[in-house]
Amino acid sequence: MEKKEILEKLEAIGVAIEDSYNTAVDTSENSDSMYYIDSARNLVEELMVSVEGEKVTLNEVMNTSPALAKLL
């Protein structure tokens, strides 16, 4: 998988995470869910910055975060 394809997938994941955040009800019952959504968004953003800055392989991306790897 090429770097461009990895970035496109990460961008799509970021959009899905953003949609999740925007459609979630911000109540005390959902505070844990909102936290995890924020965490996932931050991980994707960090990974995109990392991938943009250097050449990486799909294996390196998949080994970055088990939770993120499931989304790819």
PDB file of N, CA, C and O in Angstrom:
ATOM      1  N   MET A   1       0.852  -1.167   0.000  1.00  0.00           N
ATOM      2  CA  MET A   1       0.000   0.000   0.000  1.00  0.00           C
ATOM      3  C   MET A   1       0.900   1.234   0.000  1.00  0.00           C
ATOM      4  O   MET A   1       1.856   1.319   0.771  1.00  0.00           O
ATOM      5  N   GLU A   2       0.591   2.159  -0.849  1.00  0.00           N
ATOM      6  CA  GLU A   2       1.364   3.389  -0.973  1.00  0.00           C
ATOM      7  C   GLU A   2       1.012   4.384   0.138  1.00  0.00           C
ATOM      8  O   GLU A   2      -0.056   4.318   0.746  1.00  0.00           O
ATOM      9  N   LYS A   3       1.932   5.290   0.374  1.00  0.00           N
ATOM     10  CA  LYS A   3       1.745   6.321   1.397  1.00  0.00           C
ATOM     11  C   LYS A   3       0.455   7.109   1.151  1.00  0.00           C
ATOM     12  O   LYS A   3      -0.283   7.407   2.090  1.00  0.00           O
ATOM     13  N   LYS A   4       0.189   7.441  -0.107  1.00  0.00           N
ATOM     14  CA  LYS A   4      -1.025   8.201  -0.445  1.00  0.00           C
ATOM     15  C   LYS A   4      -2.279   7.430  -0.044  1.00  0.00           C
ATOM     16  O   LYS A   4      -3.224   8.008   0.494  1.00  0.00           O
ATOM     17  N   GLU A   5      -2.285   6.133  -0.306  1.00  0.00           N
ATOM     18  CA  GLU A   5      -3.444   5.304   0.042  1.00  0.00           C
ATOM     19  C   GLU A   5      -3.632   5.226   1.561  1.00  0.00           C
ATOM     20  O   GLU A   5      -4.757   5.258   2.061  1.00  0.00           O
ATOM     21  N   ILE A   6      -2.522   5.125   2.278  1.00  0.00           N
ATOM     22  CA  ILE A   6      -2.589   5.092   3.741  1.00  0.00           C
ATOM     23  C   ILE A   6      -3.178   6.397   4.262  1.00  0.00           C
ATOM     24  O   ILE A   6      -4.040   6.386   5.141  1.00  0.00           O
ATOM     25  N   LEU A   7      -2.715   7.519   3.721  1.00  0.00           N
ATOM     26  CA  LEU A   7      -3.232   8.819   4.146  1.00  0.00           C
ATOM     27  C   LEU A   7      -4.717   8.966   3.811  1.00  0.00           C
ATOM     28  O   LEU A   7      -5.473   9.540   4.595  1.00  0.00           O
ATOM     29  N   GLU A   8      -5.135   8.456   2.661  1.00  0.00           N
ATOM     30  CA  GLU A   8      -6.553   8.515   2.293  1.00  0.00           C
ATOM     31  C   GLU A   8      -7.405   7.704   3.264  1.00  0.00           C
ATOM     32  O   GLU A   8      -8.484   8.142   3.665  1.00  0.00           O
ATOM     33  N   LYS A   9      -6.918   6.516   3.644  1.00  0.00           N
ATOM     34  CA  LYS A   9      -7.653   5.688   4.610  1.00  0.00           C
ATOM     35  C   LYS A   9      -7.721   6.376   5.971  1.00  0.00           C
ATOM     36  O   LYS A   9      -8.766   6.383   6.621  1.00  0.00           O
ATOM     37  N   LEU A  10      -6.602   6.950   6.394  1.00  0.00           N
ATOM     38  CA  LEU A  10      -6.580   7.653   7.674  1.00  0.00           C
ATOM     39  C   LEU A  10      -7.527   8.852   7.656  1.00  0.00           C
ATOM     40  O   LEU A  10      -8.203   9.132   8.646  1.00  0.00           O
ATOM     41  N   GLU A  11      -7.572   9.552   6.529  1.00  0.00           N
ATOM     42  CA  GLU A  11      -8.490  10.685   6.412  1.00  0.00           C
ATOM     43  C   GLU A  11      -9.945  10.212   6.505  1.00  0.00           C
ATOM     44  O   GLU A  11     -10.767  10.848   7.165  1.00  0.00           O
ATOM     45  N   ALA A  12     -10.259   9.096   5.843  1.00  0.00           N
ATOM     46  CA  ALA A  12     -11.613   8.544   5.901  1.00  0.00           C
ATOM     47  C   ALA A  12     -11.969   8.134   7.328  1.00  0.00           C
ATOM     48  O   ALA A  12     -13.092   8.357   7.780  1.00  0.00           O
ATOM     49  N   ILE A  13     -11.019   7.541   8.030  1.00  0.00           N
ATOM     50  CA  ILE A  13     -11.249   7.169   9.428  1.00  0.00           C
ATOM     51  C   ILE A  13     -11.479   8.432  10.260  1.00  0.00           C
ATOM     52  O   ILE A  13     -12.369   8.475  11.110  1.00  0.00           O
ATOM     53  N   GLY A  14     -10.669   9.453  10.004  1.00  0.00           N
ATOM     54  CA  GLY A  14     -10.838  10.719  10.727  1.00  0.00           C
ATOM     55  C   GLY A  14     -12.211  11.322  10.510  1.00  0.00           C
ATOM     56  O   GLY A  14     -12.814  11.840  11.449  1.00  0.00           O
ATOM     57  N   VAL A  15     -12.712  11.264   9.286  1.00  0.00           N
ATOM     58  CA  VAL A  15     -14.049  11.785   8.982  1.00  0.00           C
ATOM     59  C   VAL A  15     -15.106  10.978   9.735  1.00  0.00           C
ATOM     60  O   VAL A  15     -16.038  11.552  10.298  1.00  0.00           O
ATOM     61  N   ALA A  16     -14.968   9.655   9.749  1.00  0.00           N
ATOM     62  CA  ALA A  16     -15.931   8.811  10.470  1.00  0.00           C
ATOM     63  C   ALA A  16     -15.906   9.105  11.966  1.00  0.00           C
ATOM     64  O   ALA A  16     -16.949   9.136  12.619  1.00  0.00           O
ATOM     65  N   ILE A  17     -14.713   9.320  12.499  1.00  0.00           N
ATOM     66  CA  ILE A  17     -14.595   9.652  13.921  1.00  0.00           C
ATOM     67  C   ILE A  17     -15.238  11.005  14.199  1.00  0.00           C
ATOM     68  O   ILE A  17     -15.947  11.167  15.192  1.00  0.00           O
ATOM     69  N   GLU A  18     -14.992  11.969  13.327  1.00  0.00           N
ATOM     70  CA  GLU A  18     -15.590  13.303  13.495  1.00  0.00           C
ATOM     71  C   GLU A  18     -17.117  13.222  13.432  1.00  0.00           C
ATOM     72  O   GLU A  18     -17.805  13.873  14.218  1.00  0.00           O
ATOM     73  N   ASP A  19     -17.645  12.427  12.502  1.00  0.00           N
ATOM     74  CA  ASP A  19     -19.091  12.231  12.413  1.00  0.00           C
ATOM     75  C   ASP A  19     -19.632  11.596  13.686  1.00  0.00           C
ATOM     76  O   ASP A  19     -20.701  11.970  14.168  1.00  0.00           O
ATOM     77  N   SER A  20     -18.893  10.639  14.225  1.00  0.00           N
ATOM     78  CA  SER A  20     -19.306  10.000  15.478  1.00  0.00           C
ATOM     79  C   SER A  20     -19.383  11.027  16.598  1.00  0.00           C
ATOM     80  O   SER A  20     -20.337  11.053  17.376  1.00  0.00           O
ATOM     81  N   TYR A  21     -18.370  11.864  16.664  1.00  0.00           N
ATOM     82  CA  TYR A  21     -18.330  12.896  17.703  1.00  0.00           C
ATOM     83  C   TYR A  21     -19.505  13.860  17.545  1.00  0.00           C
ATOM     84  O   TYR A  21     -20.163  14.216  18.523  1.00  0.00           O
ATOM     85  N   ASN A  22     -19.761  14.278  16.303  1.00  0.00           N
ATOM     86  CA  ASN A  22     -20.811  15.270  16.052  1.00  0.00           C
ATOM     87  C   ASN A  22     -22.213  14.722  16.252  1.00  0.00           C
ATOM     88  O   ASN A  22     -23.139  15.491  16.510  1.00  0.00           O
ATOM     89  N   THR A  23     -22.390  13.419  16.140  1.00  0.00           N
ATOM     90  CA  THR A  23     -23.723  12.853  16.300  1.00  0.00           C
ATOM     91  C   THR A  23     -23.953  12.265  17.698  1.00  0.00           C
ATOM     92  O   THR A  23     -25.074  11.891  18.041  1.00  0.00           O
ATOM     93  N   ALA A  24     -22.901  12.187  18.487  1.00  0.00           N
ATOM     94  CA  ALA A  24     -23.052  11.649  19.849  1.00  0.00           C
ATOM     95  C   ALA A  24     -23.730  12.677  20.746  1.00  0.00           C
ATOM     96  O   ALA A  24     -23.496  13.879  20.627  1.00  0.00           O
ATOM     97  N   VAL A  25     -24.554  12.191  21.625  1.00  0.00           N
ATOM     98  CA  VAL A  25     -25.235  13.054  22.582  1.00  0.00           C
ATOM     99  C   VAL A  25     -24.262  13.346  23.725  1.00  0.00           C
ATOM    100  O   VAL A  25     -23.742  12.429  24.361  1.00  0.00           O
ATOM    101  N   ASP A  26     -24.027  14.622  23.973  1.00  0.00           N
ATOM    102  CA  ASP A  26     -23.056  15.019  25.000  1.00  0.00           C
ATOM    103  C   ASP A  26     -23.734  15.090  26.365  1.00  0.00           C
ATOM    104  O   ASP A  26     -24.128  16.157  26.835  1.00  0.00           O
ATOM    105  N   THR A  27     -23.856  13.918  26.981  1.00  0.00           N
ATOM    106  CA  THR A  27     -24.455  13.830  28.314  1.00  0.00           C
ATOM    107  C   THR A  27     -23.481  13.106  29.234  1.00  0.00           C
ATOM    108  O   THR A  27     -22.484  12.542  28.782  1.00  0.00           O
ATOM    109  N   SER A  28     -23.775  13.129  30.504  1.00  0.00           N
ATOM    110  CA  SER A  28     -22.899  12.445  31.455  1.00  0.00           C
ATOM    111  C   SER A  28     -22.849  10.942  31.182  1.00  0.00           C
ATOM    112  O   SER A  28     -21.839  10.294  31.452  1.00  0.00           O
ATOM    113  N   GLU A  29     -23.941  10.390  30.647  1.00  0.00           N
ATOM    114  CA  GLU A  29     -23.952   8.959  30.328  1.00  0.00           C
ATOM    115  C   GLU A  29     -22.997   8.630  29.189  1.00  0.00           C
ATOM    116  O   GLU A  29     -22.524   7.497  29.094  1.00  0.00           O
ATOM    117  N   ASN A  30     -22.707   9.584  28.333  1.00  0.00           N
ATOM    118  CA  ASN A  30     -21.836   9.361  27.177  1.00  0.00           C
ATOM    119  C   ASN A  30     -20.431   9.916  27.372  1.00  0.00           C
ATOM    120  O   ASN A  30     -19.653   9.950  26.419  1.00  0.00           O
ATOM    121  N   SER A  31     -20.093  10.342  28.553  1.00  0.00           N
ATOM    122  CA  SER A  31     -18.788  10.978  28.746  1.00  0.00           C
ATOM    123  C   SER A  31     -17.635  10.030  28.411  1.00  0.00           C
ATOM    124  O   SER A  31     -16.632  10.464  27.846  1.00  0.00           O
ATOM    125  N   ASP A  32     -17.759   8.761  28.744  1.00  0.00           N
ATOM    126  CA  ASP A  32     -16.709   7.802  28.398  1.00  0.00           C
ATOM    127  C   ASP A  32     -16.597   7.648  26.885  1.00  0.00           C
ATOM    128  O   ASP A  32     -15.494   7.618  26.339  1.00  0.00           O
ATOM    129  N   SER A  33     -17.733   7.552  26.214  1.00  0.00           N
ATOM    130  CA  SER A  33     -17.730   7.423  24.756  1.00  0.00           C
ATOM    131  C   SER A  33     -17.095   8.641  24.101  1.00  0.00           C
ATOM    132  O   SER A  33     -16.307   8.503  23.166  1.00  0.00           O
ATOM    133  N   MET A  34     -17.429   9.819  24.578  1.00  0.00           N
ATOM    134  CA  MET A  34     -16.850  11.050  24.027  1.00  0.00           C
ATOM    135  C   MET A  34     -15.339  11.072  24.237  1.00  0.00           C
ATOM    136  O   MET A  34     -14.592  11.519  23.367  1.00  0.00           O
ATOM    137  N   TYR A  35     -14.894  10.591  25.389  1.00  0.00           N
ATOM    138  CA  TYR A  35     -13.457  10.522  25.671  1.00  0.00           C
ATOM    139  C   TYR A  35     -12.758   9.603  24.662  1.00  0.00           C
ATOM    140  O   TYR A  35     -11.712   9.952  24.115  1.00  0.00           O
ATOM    141  N   TYR A  36     -13.344   8.429  24.424  1.00  0.00           N
ATOM    142  CA  TYR A  36     -12.733   7.477  23.496  1.00  0.00           C
ATOM    143  C   TYR A  36     -12.752   8.003  22.057  1.00  0.00           C
ATOM    144  O   TYR A  36     -11.811   7.771  21.298  1.00  0.00           O
ATOM    145  N   ILE A  37     -13.804   8.698  21.692  1.00  0.00           N
ATOM    146  CA  ILE A  37     -13.859   9.310  20.361  1.00  0.00           C
ATOM    147  C   ILE A  37     -12.750  10.348  20.225  1.00  0.00           C
ATOM    148  O   ILE A  37     -12.053  10.381  19.211  1.00  0.00           O
ATOM    149  N   ASP A  38     -12.582  11.193  21.238  1.00  0.00           N
ATOM    150  CA  ASP A  38     -11.505  12.192  21.225  1.00  0.00           C
ATOM    151  C   ASP A  38     -10.134  11.526  21.140  1.00  0.00           C
ATOM    152  O   ASP A  38      -9.258  11.980  20.404  1.00  0.00           O
ATOM    153  N   SER A  39      -9.961  10.465  21.888  1.00  0.00           N
ATOM    154  CA  SER A  39      -8.684   9.748  21.866  1.00  0.00           C
ATOM    155  C   SER A  39      -8.396   9.171  20.485  1.00  0.00           C
ATOM    156  O   SER A  39      -7.273   9.268  19.990  1.00  0.00           O
ATOM    157  N   ALA A  40      -9.397   8.578  19.872  1.00  0.00           N
ATOM    158  CA  ALA A  40      -9.230   8.013  18.530  1.00  0.00           C
ATOM    159  C   ALA A  40      -8.910   9.111  17.522  1.00  0.00           C
ATOM    160  O   ALA A  40      -8.062   8.935  16.648  1.00  0.00           O
ATOM    161  N   ARG A  41      -9.587  10.230  17.649  1.00  0.00           N
ATOM    162  CA  ARG A  41      -9.330  11.352  16.736  1.00  0.00           C
ATOM    163  C   ARG A  41      -7.884  11.835  16.873  1.00  0.00           C
ATOM    164  O   ARG A  41      -7.213  12.092  15.874  1.00  0.00           O
ATOM    165  N   ASN A  42      -7.415  11.954  18.100  1.00  0.00           N
ATOM    166  CA  ASN A  42      -6.042  12.393  18.331  1.00  0.00           C
ATOM    167  C   ASN A  42      -5.030  11.395  17.785  1.00  0.00           C
ATOM    168  O   ASN A  42      -4.022  11.792  17.201  1.00  0.00           O
ATOM    169  N   LEU A  43      -5.288  10.107  17.970  1.00  0.00           N
ATOM    170  CA  LEU A  43      -4.382   9.078  17.451  1.00  0.00           C
ATOM    171  C   LEU A  43      -4.296   9.133  15.930  1.00  0.00           C
ATOM    172  O   LEU A  43      -3.211   9.015  15.360  1.00  0.00           O
ATOM    173  N   VAL A  44      -5.436   9.312  15.276  1.00  0.00           N
ATOM    174  CA  VAL A  44      -5.442   9.383  13.817  1.00  0.00           C
ATOM    175  C   VAL A  44      -4.679  10.621  13.342  1.00  0.00           C
ATOM    176  O   VAL A  44      -3.903  10.547  12.389  1.00  0.00           O
ATOM    177  N   GLU A  45      -4.900  11.749  14.001  1.00  0.00           N
ATOM    178  CA  GLU A  45      -4.190  12.969  13.618  1.00  0.00           C
ATOM    179  C   GLU A  45      -2.680  12.816  13.800  1.00  0.00           C
ATOM    180  O   GLU A  45      -1.907  13.224  12.933  1.00  0.00           O
ATOM    181  N   GLU A  46      -2.259  12.233  14.919  1.00  0.00           N
ATOM    182  CA  GLU A  46      -0.836  12.000  15.153  1.00  0.00           C
ATOM    183  C   GLU A  46      -0.253  11.062  14.101  1.00  0.00           C
ATOM    184  O   GLU A  46       0.852  11.282  13.605  1.00  0.00           O
ATOM    185  N   LEU A  47      -0.990  10.033  13.769  1.00  0.00           N
ATOM    186  CA  LEU A  47      -0.525   9.070  12.781  1.00  0.00           C
ATOM    187  C   LEU A  47      -0.425   9.710  11.397  1.00  0.00           C
ATOM    188  O   LEU A  47       0.524   9.440  10.661  1.00  0.00           O
ATOM    189  N   MET A  48      -1.387  10.548  11.037  1.00  0.00           N
ATOM    190  CA  MET A  48      -1.331  11.233   9.749  1.00  0.00           C
ATOM    191  C   MET A  48      -0.105  12.137   9.658  1.00  0.00           C
ATOM    192  O   MET A  48       0.571  12.169   8.629  1.00  0.00           O
ATOM    193  N   VAL A  49       0.179  12.864  10.721  1.00  0.00           N
ATOM    194  CA  VAL A  49       1.355  13.730  10.733  1.00  0.00           C
ATOM    195  C   VAL A  49       2.616  12.888  10.583  1.00  0.00           C
ATOM    196  O   VAL A  49       3.531  13.259   9.847  1.00  0.00           O
ATOM    197  N   SER A  50       2.664  11.773  11.269  1.00  0.00           N
ATOM    198  CA  SER A  50       3.817  10.887  11.197  1.00  0.00           C
ATOM    199  C   SER A  50       3.988  10.317   9.794  1.00  0.00           C
ATOM    200  O   SER A  50       5.102  10.286   9.272  1.00  0.00           O
ATOM    201  N   VAL A  51       2.907   9.869   9.183  1.00  0.00           N
ATOM    202  CA  VAL A  51       2.962   9.279   7.849  1.00  0.00           C
ATOM    203  C   VAL A  51       3.334  10.337   6.818  1.00  0.00           C
ATOM    204  O   VAL A  51       4.110  10.061   5.903  1.00  0.00           O
ATOM    205  N   GLU A  52       2.794  11.532   6.953  1.00  0.00           N
ATOM    206  CA  GLU A  52       3.109  12.603   6.006  1.00  0.00           C
ATOM    207  C   GLU A  52       4.590  12.963   6.048  1.00  0.00           C
ATOM    208  O   GLU A  52       5.154  13.381   5.038  1.00  0.00           O
ATOM    209  N   GLY A  53       5.214  12.806   7.195  1.00  0.00           N
ATOM    210  CA  GLY A  53       6.594  13.222   7.362  1.00  0.00           C
ATOM    211  C   GLY A  53       7.625  12.206   6.926  1.00  0.00           C
ATOM    212  O   GLY A  53       8.795  12.552   6.765  1.00  0.00           O
ATOM    213  N   GLU A  54       7.227  10.970   6.733  1.00  0.00           N
ATOM    214  CA  GLU A  54       8.207   9.947   6.376  1.00  0.00           C
ATOM    215  C   GLU A  54       7.553   8.816   5.606  1.00  0.00           C
ATOM    216  O   GLU A  54       6.331   8.665   5.611  1.00  0.00           O
ATOM    217  N   LYS A  55       8.370   8.036   4.954  1.00  0.00           N
ATOM    218  CA  LYS A  55       7.862   6.878   4.226  1.00  0.00           C
ATOM    219  C   LYS A  55       7.646   5.743   5.221  1.00  0.00           C
ATOM    220  O   LYS A  55       8.553   5.378   5.969  1.00  0.00           O
ATOM    221  N   VAL A  56       6.441   5.193   5.223  1.00  0.00           N
ATOM    222  CA  VAL A  56       6.122   4.096   6.126  1.00  0.00           C
ATOM    223  C   VAL A  56       5.460   2.978   5.337  1.00  0.00           C
ATOM    224  O   VAL A  56       4.951   3.197   4.238  1.00  0.00           O
ATOM    225  N   THR A  57       5.469   1.801   5.895  1.00  0.00           N
ATOM    226  CA  THR A  57       4.799   0.663   5.285  1.00  0.00           C
ATOM    227  C   THR A  57       3.469   0.436   5.997  1.00  0.00           C
ATOM    228  O   THR A  57       3.243   0.940   7.097  1.00  0.00           O
ATOM    229  N   LEU A  58       2.611  -0.316   5.363  1.00  0.00           N
ATOM    230  CA  LEU A  58       1.333  -0.643   5.980  1.00  0.00           C
ATOM    231  C   LEU A  58       1.554  -1.377   7.296  1.00  0.00           C
ATOM    232  O   LEU A  58       0.822  -1.140   8.257  1.00  0.00           O
ATOM    233  N   ASN A  59       2.539  -2.259   7.362  1.00  0.00           N
ATOM    234  CA  ASN A  59       2.822  -2.981   8.602  1.00  0.00           C
ATOM    235  C   ASN A  59       3.167  -2.022   9.736  1.00  0.00           C
ATOM    236  O   ASN A  59       2.743  -2.223  10.874  1.00  0.00           O
ATOM    237  N   GLU A  60       3.933  -0.987   9.427  1.00  0.00           N
ATOM    238  CA  GLU A  60       4.270  -0.001  10.458  1.00  0.00           C
ATOM    239  C   GLU A  60       3.025   0.724  10.946  1.00  0.00           C
ATOM    240  O   GLU A  60       2.878   0.986  12.140  1.00  0.00           O
ATOM    241  N   VAL A  61       2.130   1.048  10.017  1.00  0.00           N
ATOM    242  CA  VAL A  61       0.885   1.713  10.400  1.00  0.00           C
ATOM    243  C   VAL A  61       0.045   0.782  11.260  1.00  0.00           C
ATOM    244  O   VAL A  61      -0.485   1.195  12.292  1.00  0.00           O
ATOM    245  N   MET A  62      -0.076  -0.471  10.841  1.00  0.00           N
ATOM    246  CA  MET A  62      -0.916  -1.417  11.567  1.00  0.00           C
ATOM    247  C   MET A  62      -0.371  -1.709  12.961  1.00  0.00           C
ATOM    248  O   MET A  62      -1.140  -2.024  13.870  1.00  0.00           O
ATOM    249  N   ASN A  63       0.925  -1.612  13.138  1.00  0.00           N
ATOM    250  CA  ASN A  63       1.531  -1.883  14.436  1.00  0.00           C
ATOM    251  C   ASN A  63       1.534  -0.668  15.354  1.00  0.00           C
ATOM    252  O   ASN A  63       1.959  -0.774  16.504  1.00  0.00           O
ATOM    253  N   THR A  64       1.083   0.459  14.885  1.00  0.00           N
ATOM    254  CA  THR A  64       1.076   1.674  15.689  1.00  0.00           C
ATOM    255  C   THR A  64       0.051   1.595  16.812  1.00  0.00           C
ATOM    256  O   THR A  64       0.355   1.929  17.957  1.00  0.00           O
ATOM    257  N   SER A  65      -1.144   1.163  16.494  1.00  0.00           N
ATOM    258  CA  SER A  65      -2.207   1.104  17.501  1.00  0.00           C
ATOM    259  C   SER A  65      -3.146  -0.050  17.162  1.00  0.00           C
ATOM    260  O   SER A  65      -3.746  -0.045  16.088  1.00  0.00           O
ATOM    261  N   PRO A  66      -3.288  -1.019  18.026  1.00  0.00           N
ATOM    262  CA  PRO A  66      -4.208  -2.124  17.747  1.00  0.00           C
ATOM    263  C   PRO A  66      -5.635  -1.655  17.508  1.00  0.00           C
ATOM    264  O   PRO A  66      -6.328  -2.209  16.656  1.00  0.00           O
ATOM    265  N   ALA A  67      -6.081  -0.657  18.234  1.00  0.00           N
ATOM    266  CA  ALA A  67      -7.440  -0.152  18.059  1.00  0.00           C
ATOM    267  C   ALA A  67      -7.588   0.498  16.690  1.00  0.00           C
ATOM    268  O   ALA A  67      -8.601   0.311  16.016  1.00  0.00           O
ATOM    269  N   LEU A  68      -6.591   1.254  16.285  1.00  0.00           N
ATOM    270  CA  LEU A  68      -6.618   1.915  14.994  1.00  0.00           C
ATOM    271  C   LEU A  68      -6.510   0.883  13.878  1.00  0.00           C
ATOM    272  O   LEU A  68      -7.167   1.022  12.846  1.00  0.00           O
ATOM    273  N   ALA A  69      -5.713  -0.121  14.062  1.00  0.00           N
ATOM    274  CA  ALA A  69      -5.538  -1.154  13.038  1.00  0.00           C
ATOM    275  C   ALA A  69      -6.865  -1.832  12.710  1.00  0.00           C
ATOM    276  O   ALA A  69      -7.100  -2.194  11.557  1.00  0.00           O
ATOM    277  N   LYS A  70      -7.723  -2.007  13.688  1.00  0.00           N
ATOM    278  CA  LYS A  70      -9.025  -2.616  13.458  1.00  0.00           C
ATOM    279  C   LYS A  70      -9.869  -1.762  12.521  1.00  0.00           C
ATOM    280  O   LYS A  70     -10.667  -2.291  11.748  1.00  0.00           O
ATOM    281  N   LEU A  71      -9.697  -0.440  12.584  1.00  0.00           N
ATOM    282  CA  LEU A  71     -10.480   0.446  11.738  1.00  0.00           C
ATOM    283  C   LEU A  71     -10.025   0.446  10.293  1.00  0.00           C
ATOM    284  O   LEU A  71     -10.809   0.742   9.391  1.00  0.00           O
ATOM    285  N   LEU A  72      -8.750   0.114  10.065  1.00  0.00           N
ATOM    286  CA  LEU A  72      -8.255   0.044   8.691  1.00  0.00           C
ATOM    287  C   LEU A  72      -8.747  -1.220   8.048  1.00  0.00           C
ATOM    288  O   LEU A  72      -8.444  -1.479   6.883  1.00  0.00           O
TER     289      LEU A  72
END
